[in-house]
């Protein structure tokens, strides 16, 4: 398939191999104290952050309302779970496709259209519920379509963020995005319950409107979002070849291979723990209200972790942040198993989430800096696909362990699994050599397709100071 032409405003940068964060106005600016200006003074970033934040809030609202609606319509908990699974399947179905498309067609257009698909599907749900007696098949179909749009939008998120944010502020932007999403979860559940109690269709209309803000913000951003135009006169290979190129790019870096596999395992363990902590609170005498309060404490810890992540990276280094966070997260698992009261479980979870978010900040920030702009959509989407494709195994295994061993022993088994993951960070020291380099000095992987798979020794060449780069 020939490459679609990006919008005329997307001009080619002087050096298509350089970091896209260098091309924006904020990329080279510094304040009076020699530090780059605050991201909150950057109009494009504020527009982007606000649109994504409203969308996250709307998604949190509908995430609560959808199961409640299905329970009302069918009275079946299985149906309530099915609609969530269908949304996840739809998202997985287009995630890698979205990443491949973001490296060949206008990211601005792709972002706006994907969000519009989500807005229309949620608007249709609101309309069906407003009319009364919505069909289960119709609701399931719309949830699946919404997931398709979500997958496309997720595939373009990292490349767009890299074009907006200067390279020295990638960690701050990543952390602020995670903190924003955590805050949306904190506010979304009570807001969703309030809107649903007013009328069952209102949460879905709210979610539909929130997606429209992403579409609007995508066209209000002034910076070129890429991808850069290639005027070599040659037809570009099809999407399947693009996906293979993305996988080949991952294989060329020990860091990317390691963090992809390690992150997928971590995600599965964390998802299993999410299930067990709810069961543990119930075993300790907590009801639905208590579970909600404990969850709020955990989310609050995530917000604190988003604030601390970049600050810790600058002061103790990315590798130490990753190691410290992994072991604290492991300790929180074990502490939950022996905490006698629900409120104590909540405090432990707050510490656990405070430590988990910096892990994500480190791994995602270095991935964004390492991968060339022309490949970032495919690489980021492949990573997300890997994480989400195995996450379902966590709750399944955790449930089996809880039924056969008991809840507390099952939590300890997951704690042991997390300890193994933390230990592998020490054993994989050479594969994580990239983390010893300051984030703004990370050298991009070469964008040519002919290079061999890299060894750890080769990585040392790629991560020299960006001041020594020849382009």
C-alpha positions as CSV (number, residue, x, y, z in Angstrom):
1,X,0.0,0.0,0.0
2,X,1.4,3.4,-1.0
3,X,2.0,5.9,1.8
4,X,-0.8,8.5,2.3
5,X,0.4,12.0,2.1
6,X,0.3,13.9,5.4
7,X,-1.4,17.2,5.7
8,X,0.5,20.1,4.0
9,X,1.2,21.7,7.4
10,X,3.4,18.8,8.3
11,X,6.7,20.0,6.9
12,X,9.8,17.9,6.8
13,X,12.3,18.7,9.6
14,X,15.9,19.5,8.7
15,X,17.0,16.1,10.0
16,X,14.5,13.3,9.8
17,X,16.8,11.2,12.0
18,X,16.8,13.5,15.0
19,X,14.5,13.5,17.9
20,X,11.2,15.1,17.1
21,X,11.3,16.8,20.5
22,X,14.1,18.9,19.1
23,X,11.9,20.4,16.3
24,X,9.3,22.2,18.4
25,X,9.7,25.7,19.7
26,X,10.0,24.5,23.2
27,X,12.7,22.0,22.3
28,X,15.6,24.4,22.5
29,X,14.3,27.1,24.8
30,X,15.7,27.6,28.3
31,X,14.5,29.8,31.1
32,X,16.5,32.5,32.8
33,X,18.0,29.9,35.3
34,X,19.3,27.8,32.4
35,X,16.5,25.2,32.8
36,X,13.9,24.5,30.1
37,X,10.6,26.4,30.7
38,X,7.7,24.7,32.4
39,X,5.5,22.5,30.2
40,X,2.5,24.3,31.5
41,X,3.7,27.4,29.7
42,X,3.6,25.5,26.4
43,X,0.3,26.0,24.6
44,X,0.4,22.8,22.6
45,X,1.2,20.7,25.6
46,X,-1.6,22.2,27.6
47,X,-4.1,21.6,24.8
48,X,-2.9,18.0,24.4
49,X,-2.8,17.3,28.2
50,X,-6.3,18.8,28.7
51,X,-7.9,16.8,25.8
52,X,-6.4,13.6,27.0
53,X,-7.4,14.3,30.6
54,X,-11.0,15.0,29.7
55,X,-11.1,11.8,27.7
56,X,-9.6,9.8,30.6
57,X,-12.3,11.2,32.9
58,X,-15.0,10.2,30.5
59,X,-13.6,6.8,30.1
60,X,-13.5,6.3,33.9
61,X,-17.1,7.3,34.0
62,X,-18.3,4.9,31.3
63,X,-16.1,2.1,32.7
64,X,-18.3,2.2,35.9
65,X,-21.6,2.8,34.0
66,X,-21.3,0.0,31.5
67,X,-21.3,-3.0,34.0
68,X,-24.1,-1.3,35.9
69,X,-26.1,-0.9,32.7
70,X,-25.6,-4.5,31.7
71,X,-26.7,-5.7,35.1
72,X,-29.8,-3.6,34.8
73,X,-30.6,-4.8,31.3
74,X,-29.7,-8.5,31.7
75,X,-29.3,-9.2,35.4
76,X,-26.2,-11.2,34.5
77,X,-22.8,-10.6,35.9
78,X,-21.3,-12.6,33.0
79,X,-22.9,-10.2,30.5
80,X,-21.4,-7.3,32.5
81,X,-18.0,-8.8,32.2
82,X,-18.5,-9.7,28.5
83,X,-19.0,-6.1,27.4
84,X,-15.6,-5.2,29.1
85,X,-13.9,-8.1,27.3
86,X,-15.3,-7.0,24.0
87,X,-13.9,-3.5,24.4
88,X,-10.5,-4.9,25.3
89,X,-10.6,-7.3,22.3
90,X,-11.5,-4.4,20.0
91,X,-8.6,-2.4,21.3
92,X,-6.1,-5.2,20.9
93,X,-7.4,-5.8,17.4
94,X,-6.3,-2.3,16.1
95,X,-3.5,-1.4,18.5
96,X,-0.6,-2.6,16.3
97,X,-2.4,-1.3,13.2
98,X,-2.7,2.1,14.8
99,X,1.0,2.2,15.5
100,X,1.9,1.2,11.9
101,X,-0.5,3.8,10.5
102,X,0.9,6.5,12.7
103,X,4.3,6.0,11.1
104,X,2.9,6.4,7.5
105,X,-0.1,8.7,7.6
106,X,-1.0,12.0,9.2
107,X,-0.9,11.5,13.0
108,X,-3.1,14.6,13.5
109,X,-5.8,13.1,11.2
110,X,-5.5,9.6,12.7
111,X,-5.8,10.9,16.2
112,X,-8.8,13.0,15.4
113,X,-10.7,10.3,13.5
114,X,-10.0,7.6,16.1
115,X,-11.4,9.7,18.9
116,X,-14.4,10.6,16.7
117,X,-15.1,6.9,16.3
118,X,-15.1,6.5,20.1
119,X,-17.3,9.6,20.5
120,X,-19.9,8.3,18.0
121,X,-20.0,4.8,19.5
122,X,-20.6,6.2,23.0
123,X,-23.1,8.7,21.7
124,X,-25.0,5.8,20.1
125,X,-25.0,4.0,23.4
126,X,-26.4,7.0,25.1
127,X,-29.1,7.3,22.4
128,X,-30.1,3.6,22.7
129,X,-30.3,3.8,26.5
130,X,-32.3,7.1,26.3
131,X,-34.8,5.5,24.0
132,X,-35.3,2.6,26.5
133,X,-34.8,-1.1,26.3
134,X,-31.5,-1.3,24.5
135,X,-30.5,-4.6,22.9
136,X,-27.6,-6.5,24.4
137,X,-26.3,-7.2,20.9
138,X,-26.3,-3.5,20.1
139,X,-24.5,-2.6,23.3
140,X,-21.9,-5.3,22.8
141,X,-21.3,-4.2,19.2
142,X,-20.8,-0.5,20.2
143,X,-18.5,-1.5,23.0
144,X,-16.4,-3.4,20.5
145,X,-16.4,-0.5,18.0
146,X,-15.3,1.8,20.7
147,X,-12.4,-0.5,21.5
148,X,-11.4,-0.5,17.8
149,X,-11.2,3.3,18.0
150,X,-9.3,3.2,21.3
151,X,-6.7,0.9,19.8
152,X,-6.0,3.2,16.9
153,X,-5.8,6.2,19.2
154,X,-3.4,4.4,21.6
155,X,-1.1,3.5,18.7
156,X,-0.6,7.2,17.8
157,X,-0.3,8.6,21.4
158,X,3.5,8.1,21.9
159,X,4.6,9.6,18.6
160,X,2.3,12.6,19.1
161,X,3.6,13.2,22.6
162,X,7.2,13.1,21.4
163,X,6.5,15.7,18.7
164,X,5.0,18.1,21.3
165,X,7.4,17.7,24.2
166,X,11.2,18.6,24.1
167,X,13.5,15.7,24.8
168,X,14.7,17.0,28.2
169,X,11.1,17.0,29.5
170,X,9.9,13.6,28.3
171,X,10.0,12.1,31.8
172,X,8.0,15.0,33.2
173,X,5.4,14.7,30.5
174,X,5.1,10.9,30.9
175,X,4.7,11.3,34.6
176,X,2.2,14.1,34.3
177,X,0.2,12.0,31.9
178,X,0.1,9.0,34.3
179,X,-0.8,11.3,37.2
180,X,-3.6,12.8,35.2
181,X,-5.0,9.4,34.4
182,X,-4.8,8.3,38.0
183,X,-6.6,11.5,39.1
184,X,-9.3,10.7,36.4
185,X,-9.8,7.3,37.9
186,X,-10.1,8.8,41.4
187,X,-12.8,11.3,40.2
188,X,-14.4,9.1,37.6
189,X,-15.9,6.4,39.8
190,X,-17.9,8.8,42.1
191,X,-18.8,11.0,39.1
192,X,-20.0,8.0,37.1
193,X,-22.2,6.8,40.0
194,X,-23.7,10.3,40.4
195,X,-24.4,10.7,36.6
196,X,-25.8,7.2,36.4
197,X,-28.2,7.9,39.3
198,X,-29.5,10.9,37.5
199,X,-30.2,9.0,34.3
200,X,-28.6,5.9,32.8
201,X,-27.8,7.5,29.5
202,X,-26.0,10.5,30.9
203,X,-22.6,8.8,31.7
204,X,-22.3,7.6,28.1
205,X,-23.1,11.1,26.7
206,X,-20.5,12.5,29.0
207,X,-17.9,10.1,27.7
208,X,-18.9,10.8,24.0
209,X,-18.4,14.6,24.6
210,X,-15.0,13.9,26.3
211,X,-13.7,12.2,23.2
212,X,-14.7,15.2,21.1
213,X,-12.2,17.2,23.0
214,X,-9.4,15.0,21.8
215,X,-10.6,15.5,18.2
216,X,-10.7,19.2,18.8
217,X,-7.3,19.4,20.5
218,X,-5.7,17.4,17.7
219,X,-6.4,20.2,15.3
220,X,-5.6,23.0,17.8
221,X,-2.0,21.8,18.2
222,X,0.2,24.0,16.1
223,X,3.4,21.9,16.0
224,X,3.7,19.4,13.1
225,X,2.9,16.0,14.4
226,X,4.4,14.0,11.5
227,X,5.3,11.6,10.2
228,X,7.9,13.5,8.1
229,X,7.5,13.4,4.3
230,X,9.7,11.0,2.3
231,X,10.2,12.3,-1.3
232,X,12.4,9.4,-2.5
233,X,10.0,8.5,-5.3
234,X,9.7,4.9,-4.1
235,X,6.5,3.2,-3.0
236,X,6.4,2.3,0.6
237,X,5.9,-1.4,1.6
238,X,2.5,-2.4,3.0
239,X,1.4,-2.3,6.6
240,X,2.5,-5.9,7.3
241,X,6.1,-4.9,6.3
242,X,5.8,-1.9,8.6
243,X,4.9,-4.0,11.6
244,X,7.8,-6.4,10.8
245,X,10.1,-3.3,10.7
246,X,8.8,-2.3,14.1
247,X,9.6,-5.7,15.5
248,X,13.0,-5.6,13.9
249,X,13.7,-2.3,15.5
250,X,12.9,-3.8,18.9
251,X,15.3,-6.7,18.3
252,X,18.1,-4.2,17.6
253,X,18.1,-3.0,21.2
254,X,18.7,-5.2,24.2
255,X,17.0,-2.6,26.3
256,X,13.7,-2.7,24.3
257,X,13.7,-6.5,24.2
258,X,14.3,-6.8,27.9
259,X,11.7,-4.2,29.0
260,X,9.1,-5.6,26.6
261,X,9.3,-9.1,28.1
262,X,9.8,-7.8,31.7
263,X,7.0,-5.3,31.4
264,X,4.5,-7.9,30.1
265,X,5.3,-10.2,33.1
266,X,5.0,-7.3,35.5
267,X,1.6,-6.3,34.1
268,X,0.2,-9.8,34.5
269,X,1.4,-10.0,38.1
270,X,0.0,-6.6,38.9
271,X,-3.4,-7.5,37.3
272,X,-3.5,-10.6,39.5
273,X,-2.8,-8.6,42.5
274,X,-5.6,-6.2,41.7
275,X,-8.1,-9.0,41.9
276,X,-6.6,-10.4,45.1
277,X,-6.5,-7.1,47.0
278,X,-10.3,-6.8,46.6
279,X,-10.9,-10.3,47.9
280,X,-8.4,-9.6,50.7
281,X,-10.3,-6.5,51.8
282,X,-13.5,-8.5,51.9
283,X,-11.8,-11.2,54.0
284,X,-10.7,-8.4,56.4
285,X,-14.4,-7.3,56.9
286,X,-14.6,-4.5,54.3
287,X,-17.7,-3.9,52.2
288,X,-18.2,-2.1,48.9
289,X,-17.7,1.3,50.4
290,X,-14.5,0.3,52.1
291,X,-13.2,-1.3,48.9
292,X,-13.9,2.1,47.2
293,X,-12.0,4.0,49.9
294,X,-9.1,1.6,49.7
295,X,-9.0,1.9,46.0
296,X,-8.9,5.7,46.3
297,X,-5.9,5.4,48.6
298,X,-4.1,3.3,46.0
299,X,-4.9,5.8,43.2
300,X,-3.7,8.7,45.4
301,X,-0.4,6.8,45.8
302,X,-0.2,6.6,42.0
303,X,-0.6,10.3,41.7
304,X,2.2,10.8,44.2
305,X,4.4,8.4,42.3
306,X,3.8,10.4,39.1
307,X,5.1,13.5,40.9
308,X,8.1,11.7,42.4
309,X,9.2,9.8,39.3
310,X,10.9,12.5,37.3
311,X,12.3,14.1,40.5
312,X,13.9,10.9,41.6
313,X,15.3,10.2,38.1
314,X,17.1,13.5,38.1
315,X,18.6,13.0,41.6
316,X,19.4,9.3,41.9
317,X,19.4,8.1,38.3
318,X,16.9,6.0,36.3
319,X,18.4,2.6,37.1
320,X,18.2,3.2,40.9
321,X,14.7,4.4,40.6
322,X,13.7,1.3,38.7
323,X,15.4,-1.0,41.2
324,X,14.1,0.8,44.3
325,X,10.5,0.9,42.9
326,X,10.5,-2.8,42.0
327,X,11.6,-3.9,45.5
328,X,9.1,-1.5,47.2
329,X,6.4,-2.9,45.0
330,X,7.4,-6.4,46.0
331,X,7.4,-5.5,49.7
332,X,3.9,-4.0,49.4
333,X,2.6,-7.4,48.1
334,X,3.9,-9.2,51.1
335,X,2.7,-6.5,53.5
336,X,-0.9,-6.8,52.2
337,X,-0.9,-10.5,53.0
338,X,-0.4,-9.8,56.7
339,X,-2.2,-6.5,57.1
340,X,-5.0,-7.2,59.6
341,X,-7.4,-4.3,58.8
342,X,-8.7,-2.8,55.5
343,X,-7.4,0.7,56.2
344,X,-3.9,-0.8,56.7
345,X,-4.2,-2.6,53.4
346,X,-5.1,0.8,51.9
347,X,-2.0,2.4,53.2
348,X,0.2,-0.4,52.0
349,X,-1.4,-0.1,48.6
350,X,-0.7,3.6,48.6
351,X,3.0,2.9,49.0
352,X,2.9,0.2,46.4
353,X,1.3,2.4,43.8
354,X,3.6,5.3,44.7
355,X,6.5,2.9,43.8
356,X,4.9,1.4,40.7
357,X,4.3,4.5,38.7
358,X,8.0,5.6,38.7
359,X,8.8,2.2,37.1
360,X,6.5,3.0,34.2
361,X,7.9,6.5,34.0
362,X,11.4,5.2,33.6
363,X,10.7,2.5,31.0
364,X,8.4,4.6,28.8
365,X,10.5,7.7,28.9
366,X,13.6,5.9,27.7
367,X,11.7,4.0,25.0
368,X,10.4,7.3,23.6
369,X,13.9,8.8,23.5
370,X,15.6,5.7,22.1
371,X,13.3,4.9,19.2
372,X,13.4,7.1,16.1
373,X,10.3,9.1,15.3
374,X,9.7,7.2,12.1
375,X,9.4,3.9,14.1
376,X,8.0,5.0,17.4
377,X,4.3,4.3,16.6
378,X,5.0,0.7,15.6
379,X,7.4,0.0,18.5
380,X,5.2,1.6,21.2
381,X,2.0,-0.1,19.9
382,X,3.8,-3.5,19.8
383,X,4.9,-3.0,23.4
384,X,1.4,-2.1,24.5
385,X,0.0,-5.1,22.6
386,X,2.4,-7.4,24.4
387,X,1.5,-6.0,27.8
388,X,-2.2,-6.3,27.3
389,X,-2.2,-9.6,25.5
390,X,-0.9,-11.4,28.6
391,X,-2.6,-9.4,31.3
392,X,-5.6,-11.6,31.4
393,X,-3.5,-14.4,32.7
394,X,-2.8,-12.6,35.9
395,X,-6.4,-12.6,37.3
396,X,-6.9,-16.1,36.1
397,X,-3.9,-17.5,37.8
398,X,-4.5,-15.4,40.9
399,X,-8.1,-16.7,41.2
400,X,-7.0,-20.3,40.9
401,X,-4.3,-19.8,43.5
402,X,-6.8,-18.1,45.9
403,X,-9.3,-21.0,45.5
404,X,-6.7,-23.7,46.1
405,X,-4.3,-22.1,48.6
406,X,-6.3,-19.3,50.2
407,X,-6.2,-15.6,49.6
408,X,-3.2,-14.7,51.8
409,X,-0.9,-17.5,50.5
410,X,-1.9,-16.5,46.9
411,X,-0.8,-12.9,47.6
412,X,2.5,-14.3,48.9
413,X,3.0,-16.3,45.8
414,X,2.5,-13.2,43.7
415,X,4.9,-11.4,46.0
416,X,7.5,-14.1,45.3
417,X,6.9,-13.7,41.5
418,X,7.4,-10.0,41.9
419,X,10.6,-10.6,43.8
420,X,11.9,-12.7,40.9
421,X,11.1,-9.9,38.5
422,X,12.9,-7.4,40.7
423,X,15.9,-9.8,40.9
424,X,16.0,-10.0,37.1
425,X,16.7,-6.2,37.0
426,X,20.0,-6.9,38.7
427,X,20.8,-9.9,36.6
428,X,20.0,-8.0,33.4
429,X,22.3,-5.1,34.3
430,X,24.1,-5.1,30.9
431,X,20.8,-5.1,29.0
432,X,19.7,-2.0,31.0
433,X,22.9,-0.1,30.4
434,X,20.9,2.6,28.7
435,X,19.5,3.7,32.1
436,X,22.9,4.9,33.2
437,X,22.8,7.6,30.6
438,X,20.8,10.9,31.3
439,X,17.6,10.9,29.4
440,X,18.3,13.9,27.3
441,X,21.6,12.4,26.2
442,X,20.3,9.1,24.9
443,X,21.3,8.4,21.3
444,X,18.5,7.2,19.0
445,X,18.8,3.9,17.4
446,X,19.8,4.2,13.7
447,X,16.7,4.3,11.4
448,X,18.2,2.3,8.6
449,X,16.9,-1.2,8.1
450,X,20.2,-2.9,7.3
451,X,21.8,-2.9,10.7
452,X,22.4,-6.2,12.6
453,X,20.9,-7.1,15.9
454,X,22.7,-5.2,18.6
455,X,24.8,-6.7,21.4
456,X,25.2,-5.0,24.8
457,X,28.6,-3.7,23.6
458,X,27.0,-2.1,20.6
459,X,24.6,-0.2,22.8
460,X,27.4,1.7,24.3
461,X,28.0,3.3,20.9
462,X,24.3,4.3,20.6
463,X,24.0,5.9,24.0
464,X,26.8,8.4,23.8
465,X,26.0,12.0,24.5
466,X,23.7,13.6,21.9
467,X,26.3,16.4,21.6
468,X,28.5,13.9,19.8
469,X,25.8,12.9,17.3
470,X,26.5,13.4,13.6
471,X,22.9,13.0,12.6
